[in-house]
Amino acid sequence: MEKTSRPLEGVKVVELANFIAAPSCARYLADLGADVIKVEAPSRDPLRGTAINEGRPLGDYENTSFDLDNANKRDICLNTKAPEGLEALVKLIGTADIFITNVREKSLKKQGLDYESLKIKFPKLVYGYVTGYGERGPDKDLPGFDFTAFFARGGMLGTLFDKDNTPMIPVPGVGDHQVAMNLASGILAALFRACRTGRGDKVSVSLFHSAIWDMGIMLQAAQYGDKSTQYPISRRSMANPFNMAHKTRDGRWIQFSAPAYDAMYDRFVTAIDRADLVGDARFFPQANLQNNLDEFYAILVEATAKKDLAQWCEIFKTADIPYAVAQTWDELLKDEQAWAADCFYEMEYPTGAKRTLVRPPVMLLDTPLPAYKRGPYCGEHTEEILASLGYSEEQIKAMLESGAAAHPEPKKG
């Protein structure tokens, strides 16, 4: 079947945002074919300066973190505190179908960039907005990052660890990327209606609510008070010990999954060389297991420790029982399935290095995968974009000289 053009070709997106959540939403829309223009202040997006956190080279010439969330965009650098810079931004928004921002509400209102102000001028505009905690409530104005609003307050950091240990170490971007795809789904729905009716809308997504949605199953279950749902709990207290990772003889962890415990019980105990436990009334059905959790947990730990990881993988694959190796990042970067499924692509940098980058997770069968370009340097397309808005060469020069617009040199390592 002949592949079609990408679905958002002809759609223009203006992004006034920094860090990860909102920019990665815009990057996904760029993958779908939209013309995405990132607007940066002369101070630059702080994500450009997080190299030490990620152990990668300093500077703009090999910035995998920035590229992950900003590939295939154009970039204009405007000082919106200057009247000419703000005027240029509003003109730019007026040419767009979608405007995405995570600037805090007070600043947006001060500059007339809030939804209520813009929809008067541009009624068809779809407005995508990212917050930490939502747009209403006592904490709506708190600064929000995924470590705080998503992991901590959203219920993950305080629950998803063995109570005999310490909370997990959060990984940057996990909550942000959830928000990005949530925001994209709402934006595309609003864009569909705007194209049909000429009426835009505001799509608002928060890190806090996204975490609550992700935790929904066990969060709802917790209200019934059963001890197996009162996280954090000990591994030994899990209502279904099949649904956890166990340590192999060679020191690796293998994650099993048998959410339908009763349906999988006989097959599972047979696979771990304990066919003597088939139908054992202490552990089957699952209702009986709850009074014998500690004993059965010890059986699973002992059995898993008798074989190496490779042996268990073959056994569980043959038995058709869901399992997965708890992989390190080095292993995942080389994962044959990940490469075959187009999870990754290779980016060549001006430094001469070739690095593995991650694609957004949504694939369209009859749409070609984009040929990725690095994320733009700050202000790389400033003159080009201003000219497209009707500014003359003299006007552009004057804006650059006054600082209302900028085209700074990329930072070296």
C-alpha positions in Angstrom: 0.0 0.0 0.0 1.3 3.4 -0.9 2.1 5.6 2.1 0.3 8.9 2.5 1.6 12.3 3.6 1.6 13.0 7.3 -1.8 13.9 8.8 -0.9 17.3 10.1 0.8 18.8 7.1 -0.5 22.3 6.6 -1.1 22.7 10.4 0.9 25.4 12.2 1.8 25.2 15.9 3.3 27.9 18.0 5.0 26.8 21.2 5.8 29.1 24.0 7.1 26.6 26.5 10.2 25.2 28.2 11.5 22.0 29.8 9.7 18.9 28.7 5.9 18.3 28.9 4.6 21.0 26.6 7.6 20.9 24.2 7.4 17.2 23.8 3.7 17.4 22.9 4.6 19.9 20.2 7.4 17.6 19.0 4.9 14.8 18.6 2.7 17.1 16.5 5.8 17.9 14.4 6.3 14.2 13.8 2.7 14.2 12.5 3.7 16.8 9.9 2.8 20.1 11.6 5.0 23.2 11.2 6.0 23.8 14.8 7.6 27.1 15.7 9.3 27.2 19.1 9.5 30.6 20.8 12.4 31.1 23.1 13.4 34.0 25.3 17.0 35.2 25.0 17.6 33.4 28.3 16.9 30.1 26.4 14.9 27.0 27.3 16.5 25.7 30.6 16.4 22.2 29.1 19.3 23.2 27.0 21.4 23.4 30.2 20.8 20.1 31.9 23.9 18.3 30.6 25.5 17.6 33.9 22.3 15.9 35.2 22.4 13.5 32.3 26.2 13.0 32.0 26.4 14.2 28.4 28.5 16.9 26.7 27.8 20.5 27.5 26.6 22.9 24.8 24.2 22.9 21.9 26.1 20.7 19.4 25.2 17.3 21.0 22.1 17.8 23.1 20.2 14.6 23.1 17.8 15.7 25.9 16.7 18.8 24.0 16.4 17.0 20.7 14.2 14.3 22.3 11.5 16.9 22.9 12.3 19.5 20.1 13.2 17.6 17.0 11.8 18.9 13.7 10.9 22.3 14.9 11.8 25.8 13.9 12.9 28.4 16.5 12.5 32.1 16.9 14.0 34.0 19.8 11.8 36.9 21.0 12.0 39.1 24.1 8.3 39.4 24.9 9.0 41.9 27.6 9.8 44.3 24.8 6.6 45.7 23.1 8.0 44.8 19.6 8.8 41.3 20.7 5.4 40.7 22.2 3.7 42.2 19.1 5.6 39.8 16.9 4.6 36.8 19.0 0.9 37.8 18.8 1.2 38.2 15.1 2.8 34.7 14.9 0.0 33.2 17.1 -2.5 34.8 14.7 -1.1 32.6 11.8 -1.3 29.4 13.9 -3.9 26.7 14.3 -2.5 25.6 17.7 -0.8 27.5 20.5 0.9 25.5 23.2 2.3 26.9 26.5 3.2 26.1 30.0 3.9 29.7 31.1 2.3 30.4 34.5 -1.2 32.0 34.3 -0.2 35.3 36.0 2.5 36.0 33.3 0.2 35.0 30.5 -2.6 37.4 31.6 -0.1 40.2 32.1 0.9 39.9 28.5 -2.5 39.2 27.0 -1.5 35.7 26.1 -4.1 33.9 28.2 -6.8 31.9 26.5 -9.6 34.4 27.2 -7.7 37.2 25.6 -6.5 35.3 22.6 -9.8 33.7 21.7 -11.3 37.1 21.2 -8.7 37.8 18.5 -8.4 34.3 17.2 -11.7 32.4 17.8 -10.5 29.3 15.8 -7.3 28.9 17.8 -6.8 25.6 19.7 -5.0 26.5 23.0 -2.9 23.8 24.7 -2.0 24.5 28.3 0.2 22.5 30.8 0.1 23.1 34.5 1.5 21.4 37.6 -1.7 21.1 39.6 -4.6 22.2 37.4 -6.3 25.5 36.9 -8.5 25.6 40.0 -7.9 25.0 43.6 -5.7 26.4 46.4 -2.4 25.1 44.8 -3.1 26.0 41.2 -0.3 28.5 41.1 2.4 26.3 42.6 5.4 25.5 40.3 5.1 22.0 39.0 7.7 19.5 37.9 7.3 15.7 37.3 9.4 14.9 40.4 7.0 16.9 42.6 3.5 17.2 41.0 3.6 13.8 39.3 5.8 11.4 41.2 5.4 12.8 44.7 2.0 14.4 45.1 0.5 12.2 42.4 0.9 9.2 44.7 3.7 7.2 43.0 6.7 8.1 45.2 4.8 7.4 48.4 3.4 4.0 47.4 5.4 2.2 44.7 8.2 0.7 46.8 8.7 -2.1 49.3 7.9 -0.5 52.7 11.1 -2.1 54.0 13.2 -0.1 51.6 13.2 3.5 50.4 11.2 5.3 47.7 12.3 5.0 44.1 14.7 7.5 42.5 12.5 9.4 40.0 13.6 9.6 36.4 13.1 13.0 34.6 10.5 13.2 31.9 8.3 10.2 32.9 5.4 12.4 34.1 6.1 15.0 31.4 5.9 12.6 28.6 2.6 11.2 30.0 1.3 14.8 30.0 2.5 15.4 26.5 0.5 12.6 25.0 -2.6 13.4 27.1 -2.3 17.0 25.8 -1.9 15.9 22.2 -5.0 13.8 22.3 -7.1 16.7 23.6 -5.5 19.1 21.1 -6.3 16.9 18.1 -9.9 16.5 19.3 -10.2 20.3 19.6 -8.5 20.8 16.2 -11.0 18.4 14.6 -13.9 20.4 15.9 -12.2 23.7 15.0 -11.8 22.6 11.4 -15.5 21.6 11.3 -17.1 24.6 13.2 -14.5 27.4 13.2 -14.6 27.3 17.0 -11.4 26.7 19.0 -11.0 25.6 22.6 -8.6 25.4 25.5 -7.1 22.0 26.3 -5.6 21.9 29.8 -3.6 19.0 31.2 -1.8 18.8 34.6 1.0 16.7 35.9 -0.9 16.0 39.0 -4.1 14.8 37.4 -2.1 12.7 34.9 -0.5 10.9 37.8 -3.8 10.3 39.4 -5.2 8.9 36.2 -2.2 6.6 35.8 -2.7 5.4 39.4 -6.4 5.0 39.0 -6.9 1.2 39.5 -5.1 0.9 42.8 -6.0 4.4 44.0 -9.7 3.5 43.7 -9.1 0.1 45.3 -7.4 1.7 48.3 -10.7 3.1 49.5 -12.0 -0.4 50.4 -9.3 -0.7 53.0 -8.0 -4.2 52.3 -4.4 -4.6 53.6 -3.1 -5.7 50.2 -4.0 -2.2 48.7 -2.6 -0.1 51.5 0.7 0.8 49.7 3.5 1.0 50.5 3.5 -2.7 51.6 6.1 -5.4 51.9 6.7 -7.6 48.9 5.6 -10.5 51.1 2.1 -8.9 51.5 1.2 -8.6 47.8 -2.2 -10.2 47.1 -0.7 -11.7 43.9 3.0 -12.6 44.3 3.0 -13.7 40.6 2.8 -10.0 39.7 6.3 -9.0 40.9 9.9 -9.4 40.0 12.0 -12.3 41.5 15.7 -12.7 41.6 17.4 -15.4 39.5 20.5 -17.6 40.4 22.8 -15.2 38.4 21.5 -12.1 40.2 19.1 -10.8 37.7 15.5 -9.8 38.2 12.7 -11.3 36.1 9.2 -9.8 36.2 6.3 -12.2 36.0 2.7 -11.2 35.3 -0.3 -13.4 36.0 -3.1 -10.9 36.9 -5.7 -13.7 36.5 -4.1 -15.7 39.3 -6.6 -18.6 39.4 -6.4 -19.2 35.6 -2.6 -19.2 35.6 -1.9 -20.9 38.9 -1.4 -24.5 37.7 0.6 -23.6 34.7 2.8 -21.2 36.7 3.7 -23.6 39.5 4.4 -26.3 37.0 6.8 -24.0 35.1 8.8 -23.4 38.3 9.2 -27.1 38.9 6.6 -27.3 41.6 4.0 -29.4 40.0 3.4 -30.8 43.5 1.6 -27.6 44.3 -1.0 -28.0 41.5 -4.4 -27.5 43.1 -2.9 -27.0 46.6 -5.7 -25.7 48.8 -3.2 -23.5 50.7 -2.5 -21.4 47.7 -5.4 -22.0 45.3 -7.8 -20.4 44.6 -6.4 -16.9 45.3 -8.9 -16.3 48.1 -7.2 -19.1 50.0 -3.7 -17.7 49.3 -4.3 -14.6 51.3 -3.9 -16.4 54.6 -0.6 -18.0 53.3 1.1 -15.2 51.4 4.4 -15.4 53.4 4.8 -19.1 52.8 4.0 -18.9 49.1 6.3 -15.9 48.6 9.2 -17.9 50.1 8.4 -20.8 47.7 8.6 -18.4 44.7 11.9 -16.8 45.9 13.5 -20.2 46.5 12.4 -21.6 43.1 13.5 -18.6 41.1 16.9 -18.6 42.7 17.6 -22.2 41.4 18.0 -21.2 37.7 19.8 -18.5 35.7 17.9 -15.8 33.8 18.4 -17.3 30.4 16.9 -20.6 31.6 13.8 -18.9 33.1 13.3 -16.9 29.9 13.1 -20.1 27.8 10.9 -21.9 30.3 8.3 -19.1 30.6 8.4 -18.4 26.9 7.7 -22.1 26.2 4.9 -22.1 28.9 3.4 -18.9 27.3 3.5 -17.1 30.7 4.0 -13.4 30.5 7.5 -12.4 31.7 10.1 -9.8 31.0 13.7 -9.2 32.0 14.3 -6.2 34.2 16.6 -4.5 31.7 19.2 -1.9 32.3 19.3 1.1 30.0 22.4 -0.2 28.3 20.5 -3.4 27.5 17.5 -1.5 26.3 19.5 0.6 23.9 20.5 -2.6 22.2 17.2 -4.4 22.4 16.5 -6.0 19.1 12.7 -5.8 19.5 13.0 -2.0 20.3 14.9 -1.4 17.1 12.6 -3.6 15.0 9.6 -1.8 16.3 11.1 1.6 15.4 11.3 2.8 19.1 14.7 4.3 18.3 16.5 6.2 15.5 20.1 7.3 15.1 21.1 11.0 15.1 24.4 12.2 13.8 25.7 15.3 15.5 28.0 18.1 14.4 30.5 16.7 16.9 30.7 13.6 14.7 29.0 11.4 17.4 26.1 9.1 16.5 23.6 8.8 19.3 20.4 6.7 19.8 17.3 8.8 20.3 13.7 7.8 21.1 10.7 8.2 18.8 7.3 9.1 20.2 5.3 5.9 20.7 2.4 6.3 18.3 2.8 4.8 14.8 0.6 5.3 11.8 0.8 2.4 9.4 0.4 4.2 6.1 2.3 7.3 7.1 6.0 7.6 6.6 8.2 8.0 9.7 9.8 11.4 9.7 13.4 12.0 8.8 14.5 13.5 12.0 16.4 16.8 12.3 18.1 17.9 15.5 16.2 20.4 17.7 16.8 23.9 16.5 19.4 26.2 18.1 17.9 29.1 20.0 16.7 31.7 17.5 18.0 29.7 14.5 15.0 30.8 12.3 14.3 34.2 13.8 14.9 36.2 10.7 13.1 33.7 8.5 10.0 33.6 10.7 9.8 37.4 11.1 10.1 37.8 7.3 7.2 35.4 6.9 5.1 37.6 9.1 5.7 40.6 6.8 8.6 42.3 8.6 11.0 44.1 6.3 14.8 43.6 6.5 15.1 47.0 8.1 12.5 46.1 10.7 14.2 42.8 11.5 17.5 44.5 11.8 16.1 47.0 14.2 14.5 44.3 16.3 17.8 42.4 16.5 19.7 45.5 17.5 17.1 46.5 20.2 17.0 43.0 21.7 13.3 42.5 20.9 14.4 39.6 18.8 17.7 37.6 18.8 19.7 35.0 16.9 22.3 34.0 19.5 25.2 31.8 18.6 24.9 28.1 19.7 26.7 27.5 23.0 29.8 25.3 22.8 30.8 22.7 25.3 
